[in-house]
Amino acid sequence: MEDSASRRAEDTENETPAERTTQLRLPPGIEETTQLRLPPRAEETTQLRLPPAAERPAEKTTQLRVPSRAEIEARSGEEDPAQRPDRGTTSGHRGTRRKPAIPSALAGRWARIARRLKPAYPRPGRTGWRRWVPSWRQWLGAWGLAIGLSGTFLVIAYAATDIPQNLNTYATQQDNVYFWSDGTPMARTGWVRRQAMPLKDIPQDVRWAVLAAENQSFYSDPGISFKGITRALVRTIGEGNTEGGSTITQQYVKNVYLNQNRSVSRKFTEAMISLKLDQKMSKDKILEGYLNTSWFGRGTYGIQRAAQAYYGKDVGELNASEAAMLASLLKGAGLYDPTLSQANHKRAVERWSWILDRMVKIGKLSPAERAKYTKFPEPTTQSQTFDTGKQSDYLVELATQYAKKAAHISDQQFDLGGYQIYTTFDRKRETALADAVTKARKKALKNDPKAAKTAHYGASSVAADGKILAVYGGPDHRTQGYNESNASTVPAGSAFLPFVYAAGLEHGVHKTRDSTATPVTPETLYNGDDNIPVTTPEGPYWDRANKKVAAHNDGNKSWGQISLRKALAQSVNVPFMQLGMDTGLDKVRQTAEAAGLLSSTMGPQVPALSLGNSTPSAIRMANAYATFAAGGSHTEPYSVRRITRNGSQVAQDTPRPQRAVSPEVAREVTEGLTDAFGTAHPTAALSAPETAGKAGTTADDTAAWYVGTNRSVSTAVVLYRIDLAKSLEPLPLKGLAGTSADDVPYGIWAGAMSPLG
């Protein structure tokens, strides 16, 4: 044993390093020997030796043999093409081999650092889902990289962003032009109701009311709110809209440099310009620009015009309470103008109170001063929106309302201006109508000054195709802001009878419950005696006071059996009250609405509906009578035929004719109204045999109407009395409407329709 061991040690000592062999023997069954000889160009020989007589499993021996010195020298003389030098340029080193570059120590060090920093992912030493959770170092590295890239991007974006040299349309003056039906200019208005005020003329309370409401940190922030922008971006990405996050500087930039698009790109550009503008412009100058360009509703831009529109005073005269109300409008005048709706009023009061409390919180209003403002400063209900003329103001108002609705233009878009509104108003008819009313008004003031002071006149002319040709809205839009021609104030009275007549002719009558409708004609007879109880298939109609409802004629006159056509011509009420019950009050209402009356103005569905308890406007009455003149085809009234903006056509909804009653019924109603006109005004009928019209009176003498048609144009005139200083209840006319021989509404109608025939 010792001899064997000593021999192996001697053999090992005698071996050269290139000849040392390492053998690895596997467990019994397989024996493998691996011999490693150091090259160059080592040769590996694998020998498989089978044991004799299968005494044991095969034994695989792998030997790596080092070539002999002679073989090495022979091979070194061969030239490797990959190592062959360029003989044309390196003749001084012919036959030499290029040595590989040795890495520098610095490069090796960085390589080791890079290997250490390289994240092992999925993470070794973890099992299950934990293998995929990044370590805190990996999270920290990712955040650091993101912040670095973001910072670099923002720096580049800031450097590349320039403040625009030109202001956009929000700060550029434009007006809207209105044209008569013949194409000649009628009026000019626009969003130019803006007067720039220097900051020194704007009280401190006004400034801080706005700052408290919109941006209390204005004087200390860098022009943007990082928190607000983040909130806005989260809402934009998460919910698909943009909201909040704007400082006053950003809002000013949006007003004068950018558009109103609600997008992330616009928000980013806004932020970059705001940062740069904050460095180049003083805070006071930015605040001044913001107060002079912001929209406050009622067609006004800037705090000066807003003060005039809502309180009738200059901005320098506003107190802190009024300033807080105006500041609330910056959140959206359509939602916070308290005169528009009850919901708006509630929102405005809450925000007004919040702004005043916030002014106290930031130290810009003393608690004692705040204690004085406990009552909400109600603004005026009417704003001087137009300043074009006495009657044309009413025309502009109607056309503006219609244009916005038909072309789907928002208030803010329309206030930017640049629109050309081609109206349906006829200059000659408008002049004739205004002159006729003015003449009647002057006469009334002369005959009965006391009653005339509370008199109201409304009138309108509408063509059979729906065009509004003329209106009389009041004496002066600047002193009476509401439009009399569009007011639904007093009952139609007996001027409503044609709709009951049309319903009966169109739908027939039912004398018994659930029976088949029986047709009626203009010659169908009805009882025309006064004080006849109204009946239903079950018997008399009882009111809520448990009294029978009876119909009465004008002057309590009885007519006996009378045809429906004659009853219409003579304005006999009783037959039509019963006809309405027989036809069905629902059918009467349906026919009146189909002809053009608004459902919102229809009276209660009781027997009095047939006698005109509805309160239509003059425009709607003229339009409904025009339906009969158009053969039973109704077209909604409209005042604008075409809209362009800076020369380009603006799409708008155009009303289309709709069948209201059959042509035969329309003809029969027109014939009945022609008889009514001829009966009441036989002399005029001689020169205008096809003119149709009817007077309308109420049982309590609170309204007088005349509605008639001539040459496919219908005109409605209404006269009533209301003392607006005391109540909204109509007062008796007391002879203000004249007599049957000298009826004031008819005189106005005839003057507006002149020449007849």
Summary of the structure (lengths in Angstrom):
residues: 757
radius of gyration: 47.7
end to end distance: 151.1
largest distance: 161.5
contacts: 2356
relative contact order: 0.07
helix: 46%
strand: 15%
